[in-house]
Amino acid sequence: MQAPASLPRCSPCPRLFFVAALFLAIWGAKLIVIDRFGSDLPYWDQWIREGEMTYAPWFDRGELWQNLFTPHVEHRIVPTLVLNFGLLLIGGQWDARVQCVANAALHAAIAATLFGWALYRLRPYWAAATGITLAVVTALPLSPDNIIRGFQSVYFFTIAFSFLAMGGLLRPRAFSLAWWGGLLAGLIALVSLGSGFLCAVPILAIGGLRWVFRLGPRRDAIATLLAALLLLALGWYGRVMAPSHAPLQAHSLEEFLLFYLRCLAWPRPEWPWLAGLFWAPWLVLLVQRWRTRQTPDLAADFILATGCWVHLQAAAGAYARGTGGLPPTNRYGDLFTIGLALSCCAFGLLAARRPRRWLIPANVLWLLVLTASAVWAVKAVQWPLLKAHRIQSLTYERNVGAFMLTGDYETFAVNEQPFPITELLGKILRRPSIRRVLPASVRVPVAVPGFDDTLPAGAPPLPYRHLRLVHGADEWRSTPLVSSPGWWKFETLGVLAAPGATFELVALADRRVLGAAAPLVADGKSWRTVYLPAPGEPATLVVRTGTGTDWFAFTQPVKVTSLGYRTEQFTRQGYTVIGLGILVLVLGLVLARPHGKGLSQTPFPLEANR
């Protein structure tokens, strides 16, 4: 096979700009979704796995490590628990919004890293096409649960550590630093998700082929095979069975295959035939790689191994959740959409092996179909689902917040809740250690005397919150308030814009203003949130309306940690982050210059042969 002498590529500095631009664009897009539809309230399994099984034992008895490795249904999810527990310790509050922002950064980093790999291994057009693919399948909310639920980093950690394991262990030189890093990543993948051990299967297959066809030293091939067998053995030994989930399994080969194809057709699982179109480049690369199996090509091996991993994840999902052959729930989508970027990379590797004029038009058509499918899925399916999630989250916040303030379990038991077992959720919410770290949306307010709960006629009520009304030219001062870190969150209603109007915290010692709200003008029909920095010393809250006609109502303050406050403000900057990403992209294009010697036709030459 004749190969071009080199593959032109830009210098390392512009590549870093391009990678950073994609990271910022994806992260900014996710921040917009989190700001519009997210909540700080933990959801569903978080209450039992984080609150009851991890945080409460730590705060009450100092127990941690064993609880981190305790199975959750069929899974061990150690990296997710470590991340969320670390955020809790840093911030001092169990805030799902903080978790979501961290998860979004993790997912964006995975996409940006894969894009960086493509920039280094592929010709410029194919690298750009891979970047576009990653932007489409990652920035768009194709798996909305994974954006607005803090527990969903399990999928991102599984992708990251599995890809690192395959990339490291498939290096040609065993026992190198990268090889040991791959083995460590594989071990972490085992405790990232129940299907994490599947990363060992492609490593075993490719390692076996290298051993059979003597691609590199046999000692290195044997070491890779043994590492893969170790991961498989540990994964099988540590597997967890969940008999209660047996009814969810596929009950026939037809159900299994239909669910499997629906997974590979994501983001349009209702059209299983799209799986053939989306994965055609990867399948062609697989066939060509088999035909040239005695030739070293680690770039193709990596794409084929990671693509095989995606297929194994789809098969595992079809086995465990394939009953009825129905489409998979959207939280699994990110496991499959990463495979579309791999398929686009396969286009580039095919073009490097045997350049064909029709490959670029075929890739353009492929990208158009993928983009149209993704946009339709967001508009018709995922966006309405996000709106429903937002309404549901507000309901959960209201019901849990009411229970925290009133202790009325009978009313709480008949209302919608963020966890299906009411008795257990009530038990968790009654724990003093959990109550101290609950997020601001349901946290018990700071007790400030002098609130009489009166409102003007026609003003919207705010159930279960103590209110104070200031009207006319009155001035209201609170009793001395205890100092605390972080911020205070108030809900406000009415006008605070006339000359002399104030809403501020004043130091008791010397009358210094410690924090003040900006002028507020409202229609008196909707409550607005105001934040003031919590006083670091004894202080009073001073409120004046400034005129004889204005009135202003406000609630008792709720404590918000600095991390929680800063995160909420940061989520409102999604468009700014995207704009910064565009600016970085433009700078990268300005700096991009082709340079001398490019990449050899075998992008990953065997180190042993150097």
LINRA-V364606 format. One record per residue. N is the residue number from 1. SS is DSSP state (2 for helix, 1 for strand, 0 for the rest). OMEGA is omega in whole degrees, -180 to 180 (NA if undefined). Layout:
BEGIN
n = <N N>
ss = <SS SS>
omega = <OMEGA OMEGA>
END
This chain:
BEGIN
n = <1 2 3 4 5 6 7 8 9 10 11 12 13 14 15 16 17 18 19 20 21 22 23 24 25 26 27 28 29 30 31 32 33 34 35 36 37 38 39 40 41 42 43 44 45 46 47 48 49 50 51 52 53 54 55 56 57 58 59 60 61 62 63 64 65 66 67 68 69 70 71 72 73 74 75 76 77 78 79 80 81 82 83 84 85 86 87 88 89 90 91 92 93 94 95 96 97 98 99 100 101 102 103 104 105 106 107 108 109 110 111 112 113 114 115 116 117 118 119 120 121 122 123 124 125 126 127 128 129 130 131 132 133 134 135 136 137 138 139 140 141 142 143 144 145 146 147 148 149 150 151 152 153 154 155 156 157 158 159 160 161 162 163 164 165 166 167 168 169 170 171 172 173 174 175 176 177 178 179 180 181 182 183 184 185 186 187 188 189 190 191 192 193 194 195 196 197 198 199 200 201 202 203 204 205 206 207 208 209 210 211 212 213 214 215 216 217 218 219 220 221 222 223 224 225 226 227 228 229 230 231 232 233 234 235 236 237 238 239 240 241 242 243 244 245 246 247 248 249 250 251 252 253 254 255 256 257 258 259 260 261 262 263 264 265 266 267 268 269 270 271 272 273 274 275 276 277 278 279 280 281 282 283 284 285 286 287 288 289 290 291 292 293 294 295 296 297 298 299 300 301 302 303 304 305 306 307 308 309 310 311 312 313 314 315 316 317 318 319 320 321 322 323 324 325 326 327 328 329 330 331 332 333 334 335 336 337 338 339 340 341 342 343 344 345 346 347 348 349 350 351 352 353 354 355 356 357 358 359 360 361 362 363 364 365 366 367 368 369 370 371 372 373 374 375 376 377 378 379 380 381 382 383 384 385 386 387 388 389 390 391 392 393 394 395 396 397 398 399 400 401 402 403 404 405 406 407 408 409 410 411 412 413 414 415 416 417 418 419 420 421 422 423 424 425 426 427 428 429 430 431 432 433 434 435 436 437 438 439 440 441 442 443 444 445 446 447 448 449 450 451 452 453 454 455 456 457 458 459 460 461 462 463 464 465 466 467 468 469 470 471 472 473 474 475 476 477 478 479 480 481 482 483 484 485 486 487 488 489 490 491 492 493 494 495 496 497 498 499 500 501 502 503 504 505 506 507 508 509 510 511 512 513 514 515 516 517 518 519 520 521 522 523 524 525 526 527 528 529 530 531 532 533 534 535 536 537 538 539 540 541 542 543 544 545 546 547 548 549 550 551 552 553 554 555 556 557 558 559 560 561 562 563 564 565 566 567 568 569 570 571 572 573 574 575 576 577 578 579 580 581 582 583 584 585 586 587 588 589 590 591 592 593 594 595 596 597 598 599 600 601 602 603 604 605 606 607 608 609 610>
ss = <0 0 0 0 0 0 1 0 0 1 0 2 2 2 2 2 2 2 2 2 2 2 2 2 2 2 2 2 2 2 2 2 2 2 2 2 2 0 0 0 0 0 0 0 2 2 2 2 2 2 2 2 2 2 2 2 2 2 2 2 2 0 0 0 2 2 2 2 2 0 0 1 0 0 1 0 0 2 2 2 2 2 2 2 2 2 2 2 2 2 2 0 0 1 0 2 2 2 2 2 2 2 2 2 2 2 2 2 2 2 2 2 2 2 2 2 2 2 2 2 2 0 0 2 2 2 2 2 2 2 2 2 2 2 2 2 2 2 2 0 0 0 0 0 2 2 2 2 0 0 0 0 2 2 2 2 2 2 2 2 2 2 2 2 2 2 2 2 2 0 0 0 0 0 0 0 2 2 2 2 2 2 2 2 2 2 2 2 2 2 0 0 0 0 0 2 2 2 2 2 2 2 2 2 2 2 2 2 2 2 2 2 0 0 0 0 0 2 2 2 2 2 2 2 2 2 2 2 2 2 2 2 2 2 2 2 2 0 0 0 0 0 2 2 2 2 2 2 0 0 0 0 2 2 2 2 2 2 2 2 2 2 2 2 0 0 0 0 0 0 0 0 0 2 2 2 2 2 2 2 2 2 2 2 2 2 2 2 2 2 2 0 0 0 0 0 0 2 2 2 2 2 2 2 2 2 2 2 2 2 2 2 2 2 2 2 2 2 2 2 2 0 2 2 2 0 0 0 0 2 2 2 2 2 2 2 2 2 2 2 2 2 2 2 2 2 2 2 2 2 2 2 2 0 0 0 0 2 2 2 2 2 2 2 2 2 2 2 2 2 2 2 2 2 2 2 2 2 2 2 2 2 2 2 2 2 2 2 2 2 2 2 2 2 2 2 2 2 2 2 2 2 2 2 2 2 0 0 2 2 2 2 2 2 0 0 0 0 0 0 0 2 2 2 2 2 2 2 2 2 0 2 2 2 2 0 0 1 0 0 0 0 0 0 0 0 0 0 0 0 0 0 0 0 0 0 0 0 0 0 0 0 0 0 0 0 1 1 1 1 1 0 0 0 1 1 1 0 0 0 1 0 0 0 0 0 1 1 1 1 1 1 1 1 0 1 0 0 0 0 0 1 1 1 1 1 1 0 0 0 0 0 1 1 1 1 0 0 0 1 0 0 0 0 0 0 0 1 1 1 1 1 1 0 0 0 0 0 1 1 1 1 1 1 0 0 0 0 0 0 1 1 1 1 1 0 0 1 1 1 0 2 2 2 2 2 2 2 2 2 2 0 0 2 2 2 2 2 2 2 2 2 2 2 2 2 2 2 2 2 2 0 0 1 0 0 0 0 1 0 0 0 0 0 0 0 2 2 2 0>
omega = <179 -178 174 -174 -177 175 -178 177 -179 -177 -175 -176 176 178 178 177 -179 179 180 180 179 178 -177 -180 -179 180 179 179 179 178 178 180 180 -179 -174 -172 -174 180 176 -176 175 -172 169 -173 179 -176 -178 -173 178 -173 -173 -172 -178 -173 -179 177 180 -177 -176 -173 -180 180 -179 -164 180 -179 178 -177 177 -177 173 -172 -180 -167 160 -171 -173 -178 179 179 178 179 -176 177 176 177 177 -179 -180 -175 -178 -179 179 -169 -179 179 176 178 -178 179 177 178 179 178 179 180 178 179 177 -180 -179 179 178 177 177 176 -179 179 -178 -172 -173 173 -173 -178 -175 174 178 178 177 177 177 178 180 179 -178 -172 -177 -178 178 -179 -180 175 -170 179 -178 178 -171 176 -173 -175 -166 176 178 -178 -179 177 180 177 -175 -176 177 179 178 179 -180 179 -179 -176 177 170 -173 -175 179 176 170 -180 179 180 178 176 177 178 178 178 177 178 178 178 179 -177 177 -180 -178 -179 -178 -178 -178 177 -179 -176 178 178 179 -178 -177 176 178 178 178 180 -178 -174 174 175 -176 -179 -179 178 180 179 179 179 178 177 180 178 179 178 177 179 178 -178 179 179 179 180 -177 -178 -178 178 178 -178 -179 -180 180 179 -179 -177 176 -176 177 178 179 178 180 -177 -180 178 179 179 177 177 -177 177 180 23 177 -175 179 176 -176 -178 178 179 179 180 -177 -175 -179 180 -180 180 177 177 178 -180 -179 180 177 180 -180 -171 180 179 178 176 -174 177 178 179 180 180 180 179 -179 176 176 178 178 178 178 176 178 179 178 177 179 179 -172 -174 -171 -177 179 -178 -179 178 178 175 -169 -178 177 -171 -177 175 -174 -177 176 178 179 175 177 178 176 174 179 174 -177 179 175 180 179 -179 -179 -179 178 -179 -174 -176 -179 175 178 179 178 178 178 179 180 178 179 -179 179 179 -179 -180 179 -179 179 -176 -172 -172 -168 -179 174 178 177 178 178 177 -179 178 179 -180 178 176 178 180 -179 -176 178 178 178 179 179 -177 -173 -175 -177 -176 -178 178 180 -175 -178 179 177 -178 -179 176 -169 -178 -172 -177 -179 178 177 178 180 -177 179 -179 178 -179 178 180 -178 -176 -180 -179 -173 -175 -178 -176 177 -177 173 -178 177 -179 174 178 -175 173 178 177 175 178 179 179 -179 179 174 -172 172 176 176 -171 174 -179 174 -177 -178 179 -177 171 179 177 178 169 180 -177 -180 179 180 177 173 -175 174 -178 178 167 -174 -179 177 -171 177 -174 -178 175 -180 179 -178 169 -167 174 -174 179 179 -171 -173 176 176 176 -178 180 -178 178 174 178 -177 175 -178 -179 -179 -178 -179 180 180 -179 177 177 171 176 179 -177 177 179 179 -174 174 174 -177 -179 174 176 174 179 180 -177 -177 172 -175 179 -179 -177 169 -176 175 180 175 179 179 179 179 180 -178 179 179 178 -179 -180 178 -178 -177 -180 177 179 177 178 176 177 178 178 179 177 179 177 178 179 179 -177 -174 177 173 178 -171 -172 -179 -177 179 -178 174 -168 -177 -179 -179 -179 -178 -177 -178 NA>
END
